[in-house]
Amino acid sequence: MKRLTEILGPLPEFRKLLAAIDNGRCPVALSGLAPVHRAHFAAAVRAATGRSVVMVCADEEEVQRMERDLAAFTGETVTCLWGREFNFYQGAVSSREWEHRRLAAFGRMRAGGAGVTVAAVEGLLQRTIPPARFDRAAFTLEAARPTTLEETVDALARCGYTRCQQVEGVGQFAQRGGILDFFSPAQELPVRVEYWDTEIDSMGSFDPMTQRRVERLERAEILPAAEALPGLGEAPEALGGDRDLPRLYPEMATAVDYLPADAVVFLSESARLSERVRRYAARLEEDVKRLAEQGLAAEKAGAYGYGQGQLILRLADWPTVYLDSFTVSDYPARPKTLLSVMAKQLPSFGASLETAAEDLAHYQRERYAVTVLVAGESRAMSLQAMLRDEKIRAGVDSALHALPGPGGCVLAVGGLSAGLEYPDLKQAVMTQSWVNPVKKRRRQVRDRSNRQKLASYNDLSPGDLVVHSQYGIGRFTRLTRLQVDGVDKEFMQIAYAGSDVLYVPITQMDLVSKYIGGGEEGQERRLSRLGGGDWDRARSKAKAAVQDLAKGLVQLYAQRQRQPGYAFSPDNNWQREFEDEFEKA
């Protein structure tokens, strides 16, 4: 699908955009673009110039959509830079998932592996660990390089990892004699290193559920486990909470300082970005004001990140492009170049091949070059056969090695959030549906507990049983908005035993899982009581049971390794055709 970026080559507005980037005529205001076109233009700039691209979005949903489109257009792994909730109170329960994702993104940027980045605007505003301190803390293990166990443990402690009996999550490490386990934000899975004197005897990733090795590794990165680390800052006596960020790192730094030096920065929908920044600033102002009233901080809200004016001023170091559906009257900074493109966004045709045939017939009459993206090669062959019956010529080129000519049609495997059309170029791209981009994601460990990870709060209905990692089993009742210090925030309301109620911010949804166990059929599951010890006791019992299970599995697999195996016959064409009929995961 990388060939799709070649569509824009002959477009005059695209050539003017490239000239403005090269000649310092930025900011550029480019209007007329729907979200899928914005991803298309950014990917085309990446292909034409070889420069890194950064797309700034207003919210997390847009980040996810843009990530998938950019991955499809570029064929590259897209780095996502998220915002996070500051935790200003020591001992408060909070999610660290978004912080770990940010640290992984910082690591890729510092290593030069972030050619395509999508950032939530809040993620660019928030104060963080300066890049120079991040680099001093990061530590790389290489199987071929002599490294002592003590050096690695010191690096883990410096980076804020927590010592534990068994590694279960990011930011933890465990040591058993000469064996060291750790889970870095940079890694897909936790890593196990076996030392022999001053050498690494073996290193590989492992599944924390089974404790079995999954893959041999030649190198592994240890990144900071938190953004506020006393061991890296200038106030070692600080406890390391987010409210100490200004004390730890006197020099102001945000994620902007991690952006590649050669990047072109695209801002998607100026008005929405400005509104998002305004609302975030108001929320942060209230949080810091409450801290000051409690005597916990003397800093102003500006000490914890940028405002909009500061962000735009900082981004002026990079060529900047404003991407909007319409020309607006109030851009973040005055544009030096104004461009407008005639472009249309097309709906996906889904399972309706008849609709696709009708649209293709229209485009061929108008002498359009049309690329049709379908979910798999078998779908492409089926659509080609149907089009042949309709007297519509279409070729199948699954990997899209070349774009079709005027009046031509090519069927390829892929997917986008929507189709696109450029009337001035007589080019159209139709898409059947989303197809997961080819990229390496963090491997999800199978959950063998009575919990199911929530992808969205839409996965829940009132009355569903849920599990909070700190408070146990409760019953989801509703989503509600509460005013906290004058700012409206959205919460999940969870009922517990008796009249206990817990309000969980939506930003900490990853702490809540759907309960999928049932116990005895027809038996009502007893809810946990807030503040009681039953949930802690249940967790301790489960942990002991897991350890017993792990011992049993080790013995079982040792016995299996001593047994002779059986080699099945290779896959044949019939089996491959059968597999192609399934949706791609």
C-alpha positions in Angstrom: 0.0 0.0 0.0 3.0 2.3 0.1 2.4 2.9 -3.6 -0.7 4.9 -2.7 1.5 7.9 -1.7 2.5 8.2 -5.3 -1.0 9.4 -6.2 -0.3 12.8 -4.8 2.9 13.3 -6.8 1.3 15.2 -9.8 -0.9 17.3 -7.5 0.2 21.0 -7.7 -0.8 21.7 -4.1 1.3 18.8 -2.9 4.3 20.1 -4.9 3.8 23.5 -3.3 3.6 22.0 0.1 7.0 20.3 -0.4 8.5 23.5 -1.7 7.2 25.4 1.4 8.7 22.8 3.7 12.1 23.0 1.9 12.2 26.8 1.6 11.1 27.8 5.1 7.6 29.0 4.1 5.9 27.3 7.1 3.5 27.3 8.8 1.4 26.0 5.9 -2.4 26.0 6.2 -3.7 23.2 4.0 -7.5 22.9 3.9 -10.1 20.7 2.2 -8.9 17.4 3.9 -10.9 14.8 5.8 -9.0 12.7 8.3 -8.0 9.9 5.9 -6.6 12.6 3.5 -4.5 14.1 6.3 -2.8 10.7 6.9 -2.4 10.4 3.1 -0.6 13.8 2.8 1.6 13.1 5.8 2.6 9.7 4.5 3.3 11.2 1.0 5.6 13.8 2.6 7.4 11.0 4.4 7.8 9.1 1.1 8.9 12.1 -1.0 11.4 13.7 1.5 12.5 10.8 3.7 11.9 13.1 6.7 10.2 12.0 9.9 6.6 13.1 10.3 4.7 13.9 13.5 0.9 14.1 13.4 -0.7 15.9 16.4 -4.3 15.0 17.2 -6.9 16.3 19.6 -7.9 13.0 21.4 -7.1 9.4 21.8 -9.7 8.1 19.4 -8.2 10.2 16.6 -4.7 9.0 17.5 -5.8 5.4 17.1 -7.5 6.1 13.8 -4.5 8.1 12.5 -2.1 5.4 13.6 -3.8 2.8 11.6 -4.1 4.9 8.4 -0.5 6.0 8.6 0.7 2.5 9.2 -1.3 1.4 6.1 0.1 4.2 3.9 3.7 4.0 5.0 4.1 0.3 5.8 6.1 1.4 9.0 5.5 0.9 12.7 3.9 4.0 14.0 5.0 5.4 17.3 2.1 6.7 19.5 2.8 9.4 22.0 0.0 9.6 24.6 -0.9 12.0 27.3 -1.3 10.7 30.9 -2.9 11.7 34.2 -0.5 13.3 36.7 -0.5 11.6 40.1 0.1 14.3 42.6 -0.6 12.3 45.7 1.7 9.7 47.3 0.1 6.3 47.8 -2.9 7.1 45.5 -4.0 4.3 43.2 -3.3 5.2 39.6 -2.7 3.6 36.3 0.9 3.5 35.0 0.1 2.0 31.6 0.0 5.3 29.7 3.2 6.5 31.4 5.0 3.3 30.3 3.7 3.8 26.8 5.1 7.3 26.8 8.5 6.0 28.0 8.6 3.4 25.3 7.9 6.1 22.7 10.7 8.3 24.2 13.1 5.3 23.8 12.2 4.8 20.2 12.6 8.5 19.4 16.0 8.6 21.1 17.1 5.5 19.2 16.1 7.1 15.9 13.3 4.6 15.3 10.3 7.0 15.2 10.0 7.9 11.5 6.2 8.2 11.8 4.7 9.5 15.1 1.2 10.2 16.1 0.8 12.4 19.3 -2.1 13.4 21.4 -1.7 17.1 22.0 -1.8 16.6 25.8 1.2 14.3 25.5 3.2 17.2 24.0 2.2 19.6 26.7 3.2 17.7 29.9 6.4 18.1 31.7 8.7 15.1 31.7 12.2 13.8 32.2 14.7 15.7 30.0 16.2 13.7 27.1 19.8 14.1 28.4 18.8 12.5 31.8 16.8 9.9 30.0 19.8 8.9 27.9 22.0 8.7 31.1 19.6 6.4 32.7 18.9 4.1 29.8 20.9 0.9 29.7 21.4 -1.6 26.9 22.2 -5.3 27.5 23.9 -7.1 24.7 24.6 -10.8 24.8 28.0 -10.4 23.3 29.1 -7.6 25.6 30.5 -8.4 29.1 28.2 -7.1 31.8 28.0 -8.1 35.4 24.8 -8.8 37.3 25.6 -6.0 39.7 25.8 -3.5 36.9 22.4 -4.5 35.6 20.8 -4.4 39.0 22.2 -0.9 39.6 20.8 0.2 36.3 17.4 -1.1 37.2 17.4 0.6 40.6 18.5 3.8 38.9 15.6 3.6 36.5 13.1 3.2 39.2 12.3 -0.5 38.9 10.6 -2.3 41.9 12.2 -5.5 43.2 9.6 -8.3 43.6 9.4 -12.0 44.0 8.1 -12.7 40.5 7.8 -10.3 37.6 4.2 -9.6 36.6 4.2 -6.1 35.1 6.3 -3.3 33.5 8.7 -1.7 35.9 9.5 -4.8 38.0 12.5 -7.0 38.4 13.4 -10.2 40.3 16.7 -11.8 41.1 17.3 -15.5 41.9 21.0 -16.2 42.2 22.5 -15.6 38.8 19.2 -15.3 37.1 17.6 -11.8 36.6 14.1 -11.1 35.3 12.9 -7.6 34.4 10.1 -6.0 32.4 11.1 -2.8 30.6 8.7 -0.4 28.8 10.8 -1.0 25.7 10.2 -4.8 25.5 7.2 -6.7 24.2 7.6 -9.3 27.1 9.7 -9.5 30.2 13.3 -10.5 29.8 15.3 -13.3 31.6 19.1 -13.0 31.8 21.3 -15.8 33.0 24.8 -14.6 34.1 28.0 -16.6 34.3 30.7 -14.5 36.1 31.0 -11.3 34.0 29.3 -12.7 31.0 25.7 -13.1 29.9 25.2 -16.9 29.4 21.7 -16.5 27.8 19.0 -13.9 27.4 15.5 -14.2 26.1 11.9 -13.1 26.6 9.4 -15.1 28.6 5.7 -15.4 29.3 5.0 -14.2 32.8 2.0 -16.5 33.1 3.9 -19.7 32.4 7.4 -18.5 33.1 8.5 -20.3 30.0 11.0 -18.7 27.5 9.4 -17.5 24.3 12.3 -16.1 22.2 16.0 -15.8 22.4 17.3 -12.2 22.4 20.6 -10.7 21.5 19.9 -7.3 23.1 17.4 -5.7 25.5 16.9 -2.1 26.5 16.3 -1.0 30.1 14.4 2.3 30.0 13.3 4.4 33.0 10.2 3.0 34.6 8.7 6.4 35.5 9.0 10.0 34.4 9.6 11.4 37.9 12.7 9.6 39.3 14.6 10.9 42.3 17.7 9.0 41.3 17.9 10.9 38.0 17.0 14.4 39.4 18.5 17.1 41.5 16.3 16.4 44.6 17.1 12.9 45.7 15.2 13.4 48.9 12.0 13.8 46.9 9.6 10.9 46.9 9.3 10.9 43.1 5.7 11.8 42.7 4.6 13.9 39.7 4.3 17.0 41.9 8.1 16.9 42.4 8.8 17.2 38.6 9.9 20.8 38.8 12.2 20.0 41.7 13.7 16.9 40.1 14.3 18.5 36.7 14.7 22.3 37.0 15.1 22.6 33.2 11.6 22.5 31.5 11.3 19.6 29.2 8.2 18.0 27.4 7.8 15.4 24.8 8.5 18.1 22.2 12.1 17.8 23.1 12.1 14.2 21.9 10.8 14.9 18.4 13.2 14.0 15.6 15.3 17.0 14.4 14.3 16.4 10.8 10.5 16.1 11.5 7.7 17.8 9.7 4.9 18.5 12.3 1.2 18.2 11.1 -1.5 19.6 13.3 -4.9 18.0 12.7 -7.9 20.3 13.0 -6.6 23.5 14.6 -9.8 24.5 16.3 -10.2 21.1 18.1 -6.6 21.2 19.2 -7.0 24.6 20.7 -10.1 23.6 22.5 -8.5 20.5 23.9 -5.5 22.5 25.1 -7.8 25.0 26.8 -9.7 22.3 28.6 -6.6 20.5 29.7 -5.1 23.7 31.0 -8.2 24.4 33.0 -8.2 20.9 34.5 -4.5 21.1 35.4 -5.0 24.6 37.0 -7.7 23.2 39.3 -5.5 20.2 40.3 -2.6 22.4 41.2 -4.8 24.9 43.0 -6.1 22.1 45.2 -2.5 21.0 45.9 -1.6 24.5 47.0 -4.6 24.8 49.3 -3.5 21.6 51.0 0.1 22.9 51.4 1.5 20.2 49.1 2.9 22.4 46.4 3.9 25.9 45.8 4.2 25.6 42.0 1.9 27.2 39.4 0.2 25.1 36.8 2.7 26.4 34.2 5.5 24.5 36.1 4.0 21.2 34.9 3.9 21.8 31.2 3.3 24.2 28.3 0.3 26.3 27.4 -0.8 26.6 23.8 1.3 29.7 23.1 4.4 28.1 24.5 3.7 24.9 22.5 3.3 26.7 19.2 6.4 28.8 19.9 8.4 25.6 20.6 7.1 23.8 17.5 8.3 26.8 15.4 11.7 25.0 15.4 10.1 22.4 13.0 8.3 22.9 9.6 4.6 23.0 10.7 1.5 22.2 8.6 -2.1 22.9 9.7 -4.5 20.3 8.3 -8.2 21.3 8.3 -11.4 20.4 6.6 -12.1 24.1 5.9 -10.0 27.3 5.9 -10.3 28.9 9.4 -9.9 32.4 10.5 -7.8 31.8 13.6 -4.8 29.5 13.2 -2.4 28.9 16.2 0.2 30.9 14.3 -0.1 33.1 11.2 0.5 30.8 8.1 3.0 31.8 5.5 1.5 29.6 2.8 -2.2 29.0 2.1 -3.2 25.9 0.1 -6.6 24.3 -0.6 -7.2 20.8 -2.1 -10.3 19.4 -3.8 -10.7 16.0 -2.1 -13.6 13.7 -1.2 -13.8 11.0 1.6 -15.6 7.8 0.4 -17.5 5.5 2.7 -16.4 1.8 3.0 -18.4 -0.5 0.9 -18.2 -3.3 3.5 -19.8 -6.6 2.4 -21.8 -5.0 -0.3 -19.9 -6.0 -3.4 -22.9 -4.8 -5.5 -22.3 -1.2 -4.3 -18.6 -1.6 -5.1 -19.5 -2.7 -8.6 -21.8 0.3 -9.2 -19.2 2.8 -8.0 -16.5 1.1 -10.1 -18.6 1.3 -13.2 -19.1 5.0 -12.6 -15.4 5.6 -12.2 -14.5 3.7 -15.3 -16.9 5.7 -17.3 -15.2 8.9 -16.0 -11.7 7.4 -16.8 -10.6 7.3 -13.1 -7.7 5.2 -11.9 -9.2 3.2 -9.1 -7.5 1.1 -6.4 -9.8 -1.2 -4.4 -8.6 -2.4 -1.0 -10.2 -5.7 0.3 -9.6 -7.8 3.4 -7.8 -10.7 1.8 -6.7 -12.4 -1.5 -9.7 -14.7 -1.6 -12.0 -11.6 -1.3 -10.1 -10.0 -4.2 -10.6 -13.0 -6.4 -14.3 -13.2 -5.6 -14.7 -9.5 -6.3 -12.8 -9.8 -9.6 -15.1 -12.7 -10.7 -18.2 -10.6 -9.9 -16.9 -7.6 -11.7 -16.1 -9.8 -14.7 -19.8 -10.7 -14.8 -20.7 -7.0 -14.8 -18.3 -6.4 -17.7 -15.9 -4.4 -15.5 -12.2 -5.1 -16.0 -10.1 -5.3 -12.8 -6.7 -6.9 -12.1 -5.6 -8.4 -8.8 -2.3 -7.2 -7.4 -2.4 -8.2 -3.7 0.8 -6.2 -2.7 0.0 -3.3 -5.0 3.3 -3.2 -6.9 2.0 -0.5 -9.3 -0.9 2.0 -9.5 -3.5 1.5 -12.2 -3.6 3.8 -15.2 -6.5 6.0 -16.4 -9.7 3.9 -16.6 -7.9 1.0 -14.9 -8.8 -0.8 -11.7 -6.6 -2.8 -9.4 -7.7 -5.0 -6.4 -5.2 -5.1 -3.5 -5.2 -6.4 0.0 -5.4 -3.7 2.7 -7.7 -1.3 4.4 -8.2 2.3 5.5 -10.6 4.1 7.8 -12.3 5.4 4.6 -11.9 5.7 0.9 -10.6 8.8 -0.8 -11.0 10.6 -4.1 -9.1 13.4 -5.8 -11.3 14.7 -8.7 -8.5 16.9 -10.2 -6.2 13.8 -10.5 -9.0 11.4 -11.5 -7.8 9.0 -8.8 -9.9 7.1 -6.3 -9.2 4.6 -3.5 -12.1 2.4 -2.4 -11.8 0.3 0.8 -13.9 -2.6 2.0 -13.1 -2.3 5.7 -10.4 -1.9 8.2 -7.5 -4.3 8.0 -5.0 -4.4 10.9 -1.7 -2.8 9.7 1.4 -5.0 9.5 3.2 -4.0 12.7 4.7 -5.5 15.7 2.5 -4.8 18.8 3.2 -5.6 22.4 2.3 -9.3 22.8 -0.7 -9.8 24.9 -0.3 -12.5 27.5 -3.2 -14.8 27.7 -5.3 -14.1 30.8 -6.2 -17.2 32.6 -8.0 -15.5 35.5 -11.7 -14.6 35.7 -11.0 -11.2 34.1 -11.2 -9.8 30.6 -9.4 -6.6 29.6 -11.7 -3.7 28.6 -11.0 -2.2 25.2 -13.6 0.5 25.9 -16.2 1.4 28.4 -18.7 0.5 25.7 -17.8 -3.2 26.5 -19.8 -2.8 29.8 -23.5 -2.7 30.4 -25.2 -1.7 33.7 -25.2 -4.7 36.1 -22.0 -6.3 34.7 -19.5 -7.7 37.2 -16.1 -6.0 37.1 -12.8 -6.5 38.9 -10.7 -3.5 40.0 -7.1 -4.5 40.5 -6.9 -2.8 43.9 -10.4 -3.1 45.3 -11.8 -6.4 43.9 -15.1 -7.5 42.5 -17.9 -5.0 42.1 -20.9 -4.3 39.9 -20.7 -1.6 37.2 -23.8 0.7 37.5 -23.3 3.6 35.1 -21.1 6.2 33.6 -21.5 9.6 35.3 -20.0 13.1 35.1 -18.9 14.7 38.4 -17.6 18.1 39.0 -14.2 18.0 40.7 -12.8 21.4 41.8 -15.0 23.1 39.2 -14.0 20.8 36.3 -16.3 18.1 34.8 -14.8 14.7 34.6 -16.2 11.3 33.5 -16.2 8.4 36.0 -17.3 4.7 36.0 -19.5 4.1 39.0 -19.0 0.7 40.6 -21.1 -0.7 43.5 -19.5 -2.9 46.1 -20.9 -4.9 49.1 -23.3 -3.1 51.3 -23.7 0.6 50.2 -20.0 1.0 49.1 -19.5 2.9 45.8 -16.3 3.5 44.0 -15.8 6.2 41.2 -13.1 5.4 38.8 -11.9 8.0 36.3 -12.2 6.9 32.6 -8.4 7.6 32.3 -7.8 4.7 34.7 -10.0 2.2 32.9 -7.1 -0.2 32.5 -7.3 -0.9 36.2 -10.8 -2.3 35.7 -11.5 -5.7 34.0 -14.7 -7.4 33.1 -15.4 -10.4 35.4 -16.0 -13.5 33.3 -16.0 -16.3 35.9 -19.2 -17.7 37.3 -18.5 -20.2 40.1 -21.5 -22.5 40.5 -24.2 -22.1 37.9 -27.0 -19.9 39.1 -25.0 -18.8 42.2 -24.7 -15.1 42.8 -21.1 -13.9 43.0 -20.3 -12.2 46.3 -19.1 -8.6 45.9 -16.0 -7.4 47.7 -16.2 -4.9 50.5 -14.2 -1.6 50.2 -11.6 -1.4 52.9 -11.9 -5.0 53.9 -9.1 -7.6 53.7 -11.0 -10.2 51.6 -9.6 -9.1 48.3 -6.0 -9.0 49.5 -6.4 -12.5 50.9 -7.9 -13.7 47.7 -5.0 -12.2 45.7 -2.5 -13.9 48.0 -4.1 -17.2 47.7 -4.2 -16.9 43.9 -0.6 -15.9 43.8 0.4 -19.0 45.8 -1.8 -21.2 43.5 0.0 -19.7 40.4 3.4 -20.5 41.9 2.2 -24.1 42.5 0.9 -24.3 39.0 4.2 -23.0 37.6 6.1 -25.8 39.4 3.8 -28.4 38.1 4.1 -27.1 34.5 7.9 -27.1 34.8 7.8 -30.8 35.8 5.2 -31.5 33.1 7.2 -30.0 30.3 10.4 -31.7 31.5 8.6 -35.0 31.1 7.2 -34.0 27.6 10.7 -33.1 26.4 11.8 -36.7 27.2 9.0 -38.1 25.0 9.4 -38.7 21.3 7.4 -36.2 19.1 5.3 -36.5 16.0 5.8 -34.5 12.8 2.6 -33.6 11.0 2.6 -33.3 7.2 3.2 -29.8 5.6 0.3 -27.6 4.8 -1.2 -28.2 1.3 -3.0 -25.8 -1.1 -6.5 -26.9 0.2 -5.6 -25.9 3.8 -4.2 -22.5 2.7 -7.3 -21.7 0.7 -9.4 -22.7 3.7 -7.3 -20.4 6.0 -7.7 -17.5 3.5 -11.4 -17.5 3.9 -11.1 -16.2 7.5 -10.9 -12.6 8.4 -7.3 -11.4 9.0 -6.5 -10.8 12.7 
